[in-house]
Amino acid sequence: MINLTFARVTLLAAVAAMTGCDQPVSQDDDILTVYSGRKEHLVKPLFERFTADTGIEVRYITDGEGPILARLKAEGEQSPADVLITVDAGNLWHAAEENLLQPIESNVLEMNVPEHLQDPNNLWFGLSQRARVMVYNTERTSPQELTTYEALADEQWHGRLCLRTAKKVYNQSLVATLIEAHGYEDTKKIVEGWVRNLAADPFSNDTQAMQAVAAGACDVTLVNTYYFGRLENESPELPLAIFYPNQGEGERGIHVNVSGAGILKYAPKPELALQFIEWLSQDEAQYMFAELNQEFPVNPNVPASDQVRAWGDFVADDVNLRVAGQRQAEAIRLMDEAGYQ
Amino acid sequence: MHVWSRWAIRLPSVAIALLVAAPILTLTFSWVSIDAQLWLHLWETQLPQLVANTLLLLGGVAVGVSLIGVTSAWLVTAYDFPGRRFFELAMLLPLAMPAYVLAFVLLGVTDFGSPLQGWWSSTFGVAQIDVRRPFFVIAVLSLVFYPYVYLLARTAFKLQGLRTMEAARTLGMSPLRSFFTIVLPMSRPAIFAGVSLALMETLADFGAVSVFNYNTLTTAIYKAWSGFYSLQTASQLASLLLLFVALVVIGERLSRKGKYSEQAIPPKRRVLSGGRRLSAVAWCSSIVLVAFILPVVQLLHWGASRIEYFDMNQLSALLGKTFLIGFIAAIASVFVASTAVAARFFANSNGLRFIQSFSGLGYALPGSVLAVGIMLVATQLDHWLGKSLLMGSFIVLILAYVIRFYAVAAGPMDAAASKLKPSVIEAAKLFGLGRLQQWRRVMQPLLMPGTSVALLMVMVDVMKEMPATLLLRPFGWDTLAVKIYEFTSEGDWDLAAIPALILILLSLIPMVYLMRKIEGEET
């Protein structure tokens, strides 16, 4: 049985601790507030470095993109948030579409971030790039057999393809760019072909899909580069390798996406927010931002980490990433119709 | 009694009912406009499959939890076999295991590329098999949720089943036949109550099913929200889900018909021998093994390889905050539940009973849906106040837990209250005690066993809770569940292992108290 006195003492201690931790932040303090769709372990080291460099404290919450955008909408002008950081251009586009962001005038950002990796109205800027590439089983197939995303719909891949679920935004963005390139009907045929060729039901994450390829359940899958990087570090013995598709003469190049940031429309401290995002686009932070998750920096002057460079160079699709957002709903419908779960 | 004081005592019950009603109303209001195109699309491509999947899952889990819960409860109450006393408590251990953790661990050890599959395919020279089948999802959820059935069935068997069965046996009925014709029907209300709890948890589950990419109505709610960015369609899907919940609740209510008298008697156990004894031990130990011990061993294995990733300060902060949130929310929920009991004693009415059972609905809402509803209400109030006070505050987070877990606190409290004899209160009145004194000096001590069970159960549930915590927590209030979400959503299962282990261990603390209490009942 619970001792009541014990309970009371603990409760008192709890309240004391709460009021200690939960003190309202005065608006004058140098504190920047970030809502992040990127996970804590990928952003916290950057926040700490920023604080060390500038003396500006950063407080933050992390959550899924849907909840964060819903929260920002509901909070409206009372929102304490200054900066939104999130993955995937589709999500950034939605934040812009929902009128949550304000335009950023910044020569620093224009210089550091390539045109196709930023919003045309400067509402958000990409900060790291990830490529969605093929990963194949080196014992069961070879780069000679692999060509393009589209070709994975061909008969020769029957029973040899594994894919992550269509519910993941990375696949939605990829299909959105396919629609941009080929139109709805042709893209649907491609996706139907993928579904026909599946060796197993779609997986809930990229790593599981690669494990299935390594185990010989299928020969090839589509993943973001950093998932391959992580698996490569953990299990270097697996018979897996990266293939960059759509690299031939006159082809579009591989699908790249970004994680990025924008300043919120009702940011209480827009100057701090600008300072932070500019800081993120510069050399040291760019390297760190990308290296934390084995991604590619957006800043062309900053090299990727050694491991990432070892995968080789590629030609990237330079379609403006706002397509990923504009066509996201269309892409989901298409995948639903094609039976891609 | 003065009218105002009758109302004052009902006030907390009314307040909690209003708080539960707010998100439900938000859902209902979502129907004011309909995205017809999106619904047509869902109808043509997804909805039939989603409903079929959800029904299959519900049916499967209902069978699964009944099978595991009832058989093991019967074994430990009616028979004696080696390790029975251990199993009697150990069968409860999966309560400390969040469903999403068991899902990723069991899939992790059986999926493509796992050592188990490697061994299987190299030994038998066959291809690795895809384990992500509906059967596996059902098995995982059954293994996590059966303790609800076990706990309630066990009490029912103890209280009335055994003695009646002995009577039937003396009249010449076989043990098996008397179990099916007498014990089972008599214990049906308890078993159904357990099954309905398990089914509500199943309906609300997002984490476990999404590990398997098994699509249910709950995953569709997330998809409508995060894919189509239609919070409105998501809310409409959520209200569809509420229909399923209503079905479960009505089913459970119907099964409650038929009262029986309860009288605890020390059961006379039959000693098992030979093959039966062996199978009883094998059954109980395999469940505890698969649902708890093996997953913990696997988590230890993963965790040990990644321990250098974490720093101890971070982990102890997570642990402290998780515990604190669980504790405060438990106290708050139990406080509300005990005011409900007091209100029934001093100012009962039909209306009061209705709003109290309505308040239990918070438990059936998926955490995410509830969280959004609460967020919308909190931000709306903030707009009225002209100041951002509520959203992201500790108070709202705690209120969210109280709304969600009120039913969990009310269950044991109500059970304890139903055993209070009116004569005791009458006696207190005769001694001239005021109502406050009646409550503090007579009723509160008598309710204490129910109160402590409620406290412990709410605490375990709050510490495992994920979606409401994610959306409503104040800055810096990350809990272990939040950390687990961050890692598992990226497939970093080995990194999730350490916070998961700590969460399980932390949940074991209240669990041990709970088990002690259960053990105490026996003597």
Interface residues (C-beta under 8 A of the other chain):
Chain A: M1 I2 A7 T10 L11 A14 A17 M18 C21 D22 T33 K39 E40 H41 R59 Y60 I61 T62 D63 G64 E65 G66 P67 L69 A70 R71 A74 E75 G76 Q78 S79 P80 H94 E98 T165 K167 V169 Q172 A200 D201 P202 F203 S204 N205 D206 T207 Q208 Q211 A212 A214 A215 G216 A217 Y227 R230 E234 L238 Q328 A329 I332 R333 D336 E337 Q341
Chain B: H41 E44 T45 Q46 D111 F112 G113 S114 Q117 G118 S121 A127 Q128 D130 R132 S210 V211 F212 N213 N215 T219 Y222 K223 W225 S226 G227 F228 Y229 L231 L324 F327 I328 I331 S368 A371 V372 M375 L376 T379 Q380 D382 H383 K387 S388 M391 G392 S393 F394 M448 P449 T451 S452 L455 L456 L470 L471 R473 P474 F475 G476 W477 D478 V482 K483 E486 F487 S489 E490 G491 D492 D494 L495 Y513 K517
